[in-house]
Amino acid sequence: VAHAVEKGYMQGTGGNFNPQGTVTKAQVAQVIYNALGLEAGAPAKFSDVPAGQWYTDAVNALAEKGIATGTEKGTFEPNKNVTLAEAAQMLSKALEIKGTADLSKFADASAVPTWANEAIQALVSNGYIKGGEVNGKLSLDPLGNLTRERLATMFVNIAKGELEEGPVTTATKIASVTATNLKEVVVTFDGTVDVASASDEEKYSLASGTVDTAEVLEDGKTVV
């Protein structure tokens, strides 16, 4: 929780985080918007997302990218409590998370809706969703209201996904790996790197997803 607040993904109110509080669709949209460092998109055609609300920019940005979808009535339902299944679908789309997993280890695997099965498998296979104990059995609770604590844990698990060192042929070693947001990873070497080699994105791999670009900064030892 502290990590999610420190990174600016989530915020508390009145000095409290309220970990067991529920999360709305608007709040999930805002967390994804903050984590990815997105910019406001064109106004979405949701009848219940008026201009000027605290979540308007986030919903518009996610709708523009196909991450936030509405109902058949053309509404977004920003104040509706979100379930794990709904959040998993938004997260997998936003972060392009892929993977398959055997969900049978969870006692309530049969409760996972068909439309969310692929997304939940992807998050489970990458270790972003681990489940919890309910009546002595490992469970997902896919249709239960998502809590703020669980959402924060999911984001922290994703943000801490390790960047695996590829065959960067330089005389230096990786000193640290940090995620500035859920789409950008900063790799700092202990000395000057070979620019041609270190800026080759194929030299790197992520625990999930792909590396699109790799840029060596002016200090000669930091790659973003």
C-alpha positions, 0 to 999 in steps of 0.5 A: 500500500505504501509503495502504491501511494509513494508512486502516486498510483493511489491516494488516501483521504483525510490521512487514511487509506481505507484498505478495506474500502471498495473501489469504483470503476472511476477510481480504477480508471484513475489509478491506471491513468496515473500509473501509465502517465497518460494524457487526457483523451478526446471526450468519450461518448459516455452519457454519465461522464460529464466534463470537469469531474475528477475522473473525466480525463482518466476515463476519456484517455482509457476509452480512447485506447480501448481500455475503458468500455461502456455498457450497451446503454452508452454509460460508463457507470463510474460510481459502480463498485468494481469486481476483480474480474472487471479490474483484471480485464482493464489491467490486462488491456492497459498493460498488454499482459499475456499468459495462461494459467491453470485456475483449478488450484483456486476453489472458486475457479468456476466462478470466473466469468468467461469474458474475464477468464483470459485476463485473470489467467494472464495476471495469475500466470505473471504473479500479479494475482495470487488469491487469498484464503477463504474458509481454508481454501485458496480462492480468487473471489472474482465477482466480489467487490475489489478492495483498495488494498487488493488493487494496490497490491496488484499494482505493486506486483506489476510495478515490481516485475523484474526486468531480466538482464539480456546479453548486453555486451559491455564491461559493466553490470546492472546496478539497479532496476526501477519502474518509474511507472507501469510502462517505463523501466529505468536500468542503471549500470555501474559504469559507461555502457556501449551505446549501440549495444545498450540501446538495442531493445532486443537485449532486454526482456520483461517478466511480461510484455515486450520492450519497445524502445531502449534509450541511453541517457546523457550520463552514459550509464542509464537506459530508459 
